[in-house]
Amino acid sequence: MEKEERKWHLVSNDNGEWISDENVVFLTKQEARHLQIMAKLSRKPLSIQHGADGDLWCYKHEFENIK
């Protein structure tokens, strides 16, 4: 039986720190805006991050806290 290799990637946050993609949720512009509104209404923290190639994402724990 072959051992399955774990495949993961890193993304950089707006401060230049590297985060495993397992801990982020990638968003479209519409999803990001909707999430920002929901976060503001519920007074919960949300940090929308900008990827080098224009991707938008947020931390998974913030996303789950708002949803």
GUTOR-651741 format. One record per residue (C-alpha): residue number from 1; residue in three letters; z, y, x. Coordinates in steps of 0.5 Angstrom, whole numbers, plus 2048, in hexadecimal, padded with zeros to 3 digits. Layout:
<atom n="NUM" res="ALA" z="Z" y="Y" x="X"/>
...
***
This chain:
<atom n="1" res="MET" z="800" y="800" x="800"/>
<atom n="2" res="GLU" z="7FE" y="807" x="803"/>
<atom n="3" res="LYS" z="803" y="80C" x="803"/>
<atom n="4" res="GLU" z="801" y="812" x="7FF"/>
<atom n="5" res="GLU" z="800" y="819" x="803"/>
<atom n="6" res="ARG" z="803" y="81F" x="800"/>
<atom n="7" res="LYS" z="7FE" y="824" x="7FF"/>
<atom n="8" res="TRP" z="801" y="82B" x="7FE"/>
<atom n="9" res="HIS" z="7FF" y="832" x="800"/>
<atom n="10" res="LEU" z="803" y="839" x="802"/>
<atom n="11" res="VAL" z="802" y="840" x="7FF"/>
<atom n="12" res="SER" z="804" y="846" x="802"/>
<atom n="13" res="ASN" z="808" y="84B" x="7FE"/>
<atom n="14" res="ASP" z="808" y="852" x="7FE"/>
<atom n="15" res="ASN" z="80D" y="853" x="803"/>
<atom n="16" res="GLY" z="809" y="84E" x="808"/>
<atom n="17" res="GLU" z="80E" y="848" x="807"/>
<atom n="18" res="TRP" z="80A" y="841" x="806"/>
<atom n="19" res="ILE" z="80C" y="83D" x="7FF"/>
<atom n="20" res="SER" z="80A" y="836" x="7FD"/>
<atom n="21" res="ASP" z="805" y="836" x="7F8"/>
<atom n="22" res="GLU" z="80A" y="831" x="7F4"/>
<atom n="23" res="ASN" z="80E" y="837" x="7F3"/>
<atom n="24" res="VAL" z="809" y="83C" x="7F0"/>
<atom n="25" res="VAL" z="805" y="83D" x="7EA"/>
<atom n="26" res="PHE" z="7FE" y="840" x="7EA"/>
<atom n="27" res="LEU" z="7FC" y="845" x="7E5"/>
<atom n="28" res="THR" z="7F6" y="848" x="7E2"/>
<atom n="29" res="LYS" z="7F7" y="850" x="7E1"/>
<atom n="30" res="GLN" z="7F8" y="84F" x="7DA"/>
<atom n="31" res="GLU" z="7FD" y="84A" x="7DB"/>
<atom n="32" res="ALA" z="801" y="84E" x="7E0"/>
<atom n="33" res="ARG" z="801" y="854" x="7DB"/>
<atom n="34" res="HIS" z="803" y="850" x="7D5"/>
<atom n="35" res="LEU" z="809" y="84D" x="7DA"/>
<atom n="36" res="GLN" z="80B" y="854" x="7DC"/>
<atom n="37" res="ILE" z="80B" y="856" x="7D5"/>
<atom n="38" res="MET" z="810" y="850" x="7D3"/>
<atom n="39" res="ALA" z="814" y="851" x="7D9"/>
<atom n="40" res="LYS" z="815" y="859" x="7D8"/>
<atom n="41" res="LEU" z="817" y="857" x="7D0"/>
<atom n="42" res="SER" z="81C" y="852" x="7D2"/>
<atom n="43" res="ARG" z="81E" y="856" x="7D8"/>
<atom n="44" res="LYS" z="81D" y="850" x="7DD"/>
<atom n="45" res="PRO" z="81B" y="851" x="7E4"/>
<atom n="46" res="LEU" z="813" y="84F" x="7E6"/>
<atom n="47" res="SER" z="810" y="851" x="7ED"/>
<atom n="48" res="ILE" z="808" y="850" x="7EC"/>
<atom n="49" res="GLN" z="805" y="84F" x="7F3"/>
<atom n="50" res="HIS" z="7FE" y="850" x="7F5"/>
<atom n="51" res="GLY" z="7FB" y="84B" x="7FA"/>
<atom n="52" res="ALA" z="7F6" y="84D" x="7FF"/>
<atom n="53" res="ASP" z="7F0" y="84B" x="7FB"/>
<atom n="54" res="GLY" z="7F2" y="84F" x="7F5"/>
<atom n="55" res="ASP" z="7F6" y="849" x="7F2"/>
<atom n="56" res="LEU" z="7FC" y="84B" x="7EE"/>
<atom n="57" res="TRP" z="802" y="846" x="7ED"/>
<atom n="58" res="CYS" z="80A" y="847" x="7EC"/>
<atom n="59" res="TYR" z="810" y="842" x="7EE"/>
<atom n="60" res="LYS" z="810" y="83C" x="7EA"/>
<atom n="61" res="HIS" z="818" y="83D" x="7E8"/>
<atom n="62" res="GLU" z="816" y="844" x="7E6"/>
<atom n="63" res="PHE" z="810" y="841" x="7E1"/>
<atom n="64" res="GLU" z="815" y="83C" x="7DE"/>
<atom n="65" res="ASN" z="81A" y="841" x="7DD"/>
<atom n="66" res="ILE" z="816" y="845" x="7D9"/>
<atom n="67" res="LYS" z="812" y="840" x="7D5"/>
***
